[in-house]
Amino acid sequence: MFDQDLALTRDDQLAWAADCDEVTHVESAAHFGFISQPGEVADILAGIARQHR
């Protein structure tokens, strides 16, 4: 979840994530979290990739 996303409300993000195994909260991330918090998003994706090797 991106807590500074003004395009998708927290409730919308939670509804979309309801079927996911895990939800990660990224503080200070806007709608395009990979731009506003690139390092944190990259770390999250790298962790997911390591789990699925």
N, CA, C and O atoms as a printed pandas DataFrame, in Angstrom:
     atom_number atom_name residue_name chain_id  residue_number  x_coord  y_coord  z_coord
0              1         N          MET        A               1    0.831   -1.174    0.000
1              2        CA          MET        A               1    0.000    0.000    0.000
2              3         C          MET        A               1    0.875    1.236    0.000
3              4         O          MET        A               1    1.903    1.282    0.675
4              5         N          PHE        A               2    0.472    2.214   -0.743
5              6        CA          PHE        A               2    1.171    3.493   -0.778
6              7         C          PHE        A               2    0.348    4.499    0.015
7              8         O          PHE        A               2   -0.744    4.878   -0.409
8              9         N          ASP        A               3    0.858    4.930    1.152
9             10        CA          ASP        A               3    0.052    5.732    2.064
10            11         C          ASP        A               3   -0.226    7.158    1.604
11            12         O          ASP        A               3   -1.098    7.823    2.164
12            13         N          GLN        A               4    0.492    7.637    0.604
13            14        CA          GLN        A               4    0.259    8.992    0.092
14            15         C          GLN        A               4   -0.431    8.981   -1.273
15            16         O          GLN        A               4   -0.432    9.987   -1.982
16            17         N          ASP        A               5   -1.010    7.848   -1.630
17            18        CA          ASP        A               5   -1.693    7.708   -2.921
18            19         C          ASP        A               5   -2.998    8.494   -2.885
19            20         O          ASP        A               5   -3.892    8.176   -2.101
20            21         N          LEU        A               6   -3.111    9.512   -3.722
21            22        CA          LEU        A               6   -4.327   10.316   -3.784
22            23         C          LEU        A               6   -5.297    9.813   -4.848
23            24         O          LEU        A               6   -6.439   10.268   -4.910
24            25         N          ALA        A               7   -4.853    8.886   -5.679
25            26        CA          ALA        A               7   -5.706    8.339   -6.736
26            27         C          ALA        A               7   -6.523    7.154   -6.239
27            28         O          ALA        A               7   -7.659    6.962   -6.673
28            29         N          LEU        A               8   -5.955    6.352   -5.326
29            30        CA          LEU        A               8   -6.644    5.191   -4.773
30            31         C          LEU        A               8   -6.710    5.336   -3.256
31            32         O          LEU        A               8   -5.682    5.478   -2.593
32            33         N          THR        A               9   -7.902    5.299   -2.723
33            34        CA          THR        A               9   -8.048    5.419   -1.280
34            35         C          THR        A               9   -7.472    4.193   -0.581
35            36         O          THR        A               9   -7.254    3.154   -1.204
36            37         N          ARG        A              10   -7.232    4.326    0.705
37            38        CA          ARG        A              10   -6.741    3.196    1.505
38            39         C          ARG        A              10   -7.710    2.023    1.396
39            40         O          ARG        A              10   -7.282    0.879    1.242
40            41         N          ASP        A              11   -9.014    2.297    1.475
41            42        CA          ASP        A              11  -10.015    1.225    1.365
42            43         C          ASP        A              11   -9.947    0.533    0.012
43            44         O          ASP        A              11  -10.058   -0.691   -0.064
44            45         N          ASP        A              12   -9.765    1.305   -1.061
45            46        CA          ASP        A              12   -9.637    0.713   -2.399
46            47         C          ASP        A              12   -8.395   -0.173   -2.479
47            48         O          ASP        A              12   -8.448   -1.278   -3.017
48            49         N          GLN        A              13   -7.285    0.317   -1.944
49            50        CA          GLN        A              13   -6.057   -0.471   -1.973
50            51         C          GLN        A              13   -6.234   -1.768   -1.182
51            52         O          GLN        A              13   -5.785   -2.827   -1.623
52            53         N          LEU        A              14   -6.876   -1.694   -0.033
53            54        CA          LEU        A              14   -7.103   -2.901    0.778
54            55         C          LEU        A              14   -8.041   -3.873    0.075
55            56         O          LEU        A              14   -7.842   -5.086    0.140
56            57         N          ALA        A              15   -9.055   -3.352   -0.592
57            58        CA          ALA        A              15   -9.991   -4.218   -1.323
58            59         C          ALA        A              15   -9.263   -4.951   -2.443
59            60         O          ALA        A              15   -9.489   -6.143   -2.650
60            61         N          TRP        A              16   -8.395   -4.254   -3.165
61            62        CA          TRP        A              16   -7.649   -4.879   -4.256
62            63         C          TRP        A              16   -6.659   -5.903   -3.719
63            64         O          TRP        A              16   -6.349   -6.886   -4.392
64            65         N          ALA        A              17   -6.166   -5.672   -2.511
65            66        CA          ALA        A              17   -5.164   -6.563   -1.923
66            67         C          ALA        A              17   -5.783   -7.733   -1.155
67            68         O          ALA        A              17   -5.057   -8.585   -0.643
68            69         N          ALA        A              18   -7.084   -7.782   -1.072
69            70        CA          ALA        A              18   -7.763   -8.794   -0.253
70            71         C          ALA        A              18   -7.387  -10.222   -0.624
71            72         O          ALA        A              18   -7.338  -11.087    0.251
72            73         N          ASP        A              19   -7.124  -10.485   -1.875
73            74        CA          ASP        A              19   -6.779  -11.841   -2.314
74            75         C          ASP        A              19   -5.284  -12.133   -2.266
75            76         O          ASP        A              19   -4.851  -13.231   -2.617
76            77         N          CYS        A              20   -4.506  -11.165   -1.835
77            78        CA          CYS        A              20   -3.050  -11.348   -1.790
78            79         C          CYS        A              20   -2.637  -12.095   -0.528
79            80         O          CYS        A              20   -3.312  -12.034    0.499
80            81         N          ASP        A              21   -1.525  -12.792   -0.625
81            82        CA          ASP        A              21   -0.978  -13.495    0.531
82            83         C          ASP        A              21   -0.373  -12.531    1.541
83            84         O          ASP        A              21   -0.362  -12.805    2.741
84            85         N          GLU        A              22    0.129  -11.410    1.055
85            86        CA          GLU        A              22    0.828  -10.451    1.914
86            87         C          GLU        A              22    0.666   -9.056    1.335
87            88         O          GLU        A              22    0.649   -8.880    0.117
88            89         N          VAL        A              23    0.546   -8.063    2.211
89            90        CA          VAL        A              23    0.452   -6.663    1.791
90            91         C          VAL        A              23    1.575   -5.898    2.475
91            92         O          VAL        A              23    1.783   -6.039    3.680
92            93         N          THR        A              24    2.289   -5.099    1.719
93            94        CA          THR        A              24    3.384   -4.301    2.253
94            95         C          THR        A              24    2.988   -2.838    2.226
95            96         O          THR        A              24    2.497   -2.338    1.213
96            97         N          HIS        A              25    3.199   -2.159    3.328
97            98        CA          HIS        A              25    2.878   -0.742    3.448
98            99         C          HIS        A              25    4.136    0.062    3.187
99           100         O          HIS        A              25    5.150   -0.129    3.858
100          101         N          VAL        A              26    4.077    0.964    2.212
101          102        CA          VAL        A              26    5.218    1.817    1.891
102          103         C          VAL        A              26    4.864    3.241    2.302
103          104         O          VAL        A              26    4.020    3.889    1.683
104          105         N          GLU        A              27    5.520    3.716    3.355
105          106        CA          GLU        A              27    5.247    5.065    3.852
106          107         C          GLU        A              27    5.780    6.103    2.876
107          108         O          GLU        A              27    6.782    5.882    2.196
108          109         N          SER        A              28    5.103    7.222    2.819
109          110        CA          SER        A              28    5.493    8.363    1.985
110          111         C          SER        A              28    5.547    8.041    0.504
111          112         O          SER        A              28    6.224    8.734   -0.254
112          113         N          ALA        A              29    4.846    7.005    0.081
113          114        CA          ALA        A              29    4.806    6.667   -1.341
114          115         C          ALA        A              29    3.511    7.190   -1.950
115          116         O          ALA        A              29    2.425    6.986   -1.409
116          117         N          ALA        A              30    3.648    7.857   -3.067
117          118        CA          ALA        A              30    2.490    8.373   -3.784
118          119         C          ALA        A              30    1.969    7.297   -4.742
119          120         O          ALA        A              30    2.382    6.140   -4.664
120          121         N          HIS        A              31    1.070    7.680   -5.635
121          122        CA          HIS        A              31    0.439    6.726   -6.542
122          123         C          HIS        A              31    1.478    5.936   -7.340
123          124         O          HIS        A              31    1.318    4.732   -7.540
124          125         N          PHE        A              32    2.517    6.591   -7.785
125          126        CA          PHE        A              32    3.612    5.919   -8.484
126          127         C          PHE        A              32    4.747    5.711   -7.498
127          128         O          PHE        A              32    5.750    6.423   -7.533
128          129         N          GLY        A              33    4.586    4.740   -6.627
129          130        CA          GLY        A              33    5.539    4.488   -5.555
130          131         C          GLY        A              33    6.936    4.197   -6.043
131          132         O          GLY        A              33    7.914    4.498   -5.359
132          133         N          PHE        A              34    7.037    3.611   -7.224
133          134        CA          PHE        A              34    8.357    3.303   -7.759
134          135         C          PHE        A              34    9.114    4.574   -8.134
135          136         O          PHE        A              34   10.327    4.530   -8.342
136          137         N          ILE        A              35    8.414    5.708   -8.224
137          138        CA          ILE        A              35    9.071    6.987   -8.482
138          139         C          ILE        A              35    9.313    7.730   -7.167
139          140         O          ILE        A              35   10.393    8.284   -6.961
140          141         N          SER        A              36    8.318    7.746   -6.274
141          142        CA          SER        A              36    8.455    8.513   -5.036
142          143         C          SER        A              36    9.304    7.801   -3.988
143          144         O          SER        A              36    9.907    8.463   -3.142
144          145         N          GLN        A              37    9.368    6.476   -4.021
145          146        CA          GLN        A              37   10.172    5.693   -3.081
146          147         C          GLN        A              37   10.865    4.547   -3.827
147          148         O          GLN        A              37   10.626    3.380   -3.517
148          149         N          PRO        A              38   11.714    4.865   -4.800
149          150        CA          PRO        A              38   12.266    3.821   -5.663
150          151         C          PRO        A              38   13.102    2.772   -4.934
151          152         O          PRO        A              38   13.009    1.588   -5.256
152          153         N          GLY        A              39   13.897    3.171   -3.983
153          154        CA          GLY        A              39   14.736    2.214   -3.266
154          155         C          GLY        A              39   13.925    1.220   -2.468
155          156         O          GLY        A              39   14.203    0.021   -2.496
156          157         N          GLU        A              40   12.925    1.707   -1.755
157          158        CA          GLU        A              40   12.102    0.818   -0.938
158          159         C          GLU        A              40   11.297   -0.144   -1.807
159          160         O          GLU        A              40   11.198   -1.331   -1.494
160          161         N          VAL        A              41   10.726    0.360   -2.890
161          162        CA          VAL        A              41    9.958   -0.505   -3.787
162          163         C          VAL        A              41   10.882   -1.540   -4.437
163          164         O          VAL        A              41   10.497   -2.701   -4.578
164          165         N          ALA        A              42   12.084   -1.143   -4.832
165          166        CA          ALA        A              42   13.036   -2.088   -5.425
166          167         C          ALA        A              42   13.410   -3.176   -4.423
167          168         O          ALA        A              42   13.510   -4.347   -4.791
168          169         N          ASP        A              43   13.617   -2.802   -3.163
169          170        CA          ASP        A              43   13.937   -3.794   -2.128
170          171         C          ASP        A              43   12.796   -4.787   -1.936
171          172         O          ASP        A              43   13.032   -5.985   -1.774
172          173         N          ILE        A              44   11.574   -4.299   -1.954
173          174        CA          ILE        A              44   10.403   -5.172   -1.802
174          175         C          ILE        A              44   10.335   -6.161   -2.969
175          176         O          ILE        A              44   10.146   -7.360   -2.765
176          177         N          LEU        A              45   10.489   -5.651   -4.184
177          178        CA          LEU        A              45   10.431   -6.528   -5.367
178          179         C          LEU        A              45   11.572   -7.536   -5.380
179          180         O          LEU        A              45   11.378   -8.688   -5.766
180          181         N          ALA        A              46   12.754   -7.113   -4.962
181          182        CA          ALA        A              46   13.891   -8.041   -4.900
182          183         C          ALA        A              46   13.616   -9.146   -3.879
183          184         O          ALA        A              46   13.948  -10.306   -4.121
184          185         N          GLY        A              47   13.016   -8.797   -2.750
185          186        CA          GLY        A              47   12.663   -9.800   -1.757
186          187         C          GLY        A              47   11.654  -10.802   -2.282
187          188         O          GLY        A              47   11.762  -11.998   -2.013
188          189         N          ILE        A              48   10.682  -10.323   -3.024
189          190        CA          ILE        A              48    9.683  -11.224   -3.626
190          191         C          ILE        A              48   10.361  -12.142   -4.633
191          192         O          ILE        A              48   10.086  -13.342   -4.669
192          193         N          ALA        A              49   11.243  -11.583   -5.447
193          194        CA          ALA        A              49   11.941  -12.397   -6.456
194          195         C          ALA        A              49   12.781  -13.488   -5.783
195          196         O          ALA        A              49   12.822  -14.619   -6.269
196          197         N          ARG        A              50   13.452  -13.163   -4.671
197          198        CA          ARG        A              50   14.252  -14.162   -3.966
198          199         C          ARG        A              50   13.381  -15.306   -3.430
199          200         O          ARG        A              50   13.806  -16.461   -3.426
200          201         N          GLN        A              51   12.181  -14.986   -2.986
201          202        CA          GLN        A              51   11.272  -16.000   -2.446
202          203         C          GLN        A              51   10.781  -16.970   -3.509
203          204         O          GLN        A              51   10.418  -18.104   -3.195
204          205         N          HIS        A              52   10.767  -16.538   -4.752
205          206        CA          HIS        A              52   10.179  -17.338   -5.836
206          207         C          HIS        A              52   11.221  -17.898   -6.790
207          208         O          HIS        A              52   10.914  -18.170   -7.951
208          209         N          ARG        A              53   12.429  -18.071   -6.323
209          210        CA          ARG        A              53   13.473  -18.668   -7.163
210          211         C          ARG        A              53   13.334  -20.155   -7.199
211          212         O          ARG        A              53   14.125  -20.833   -7.856
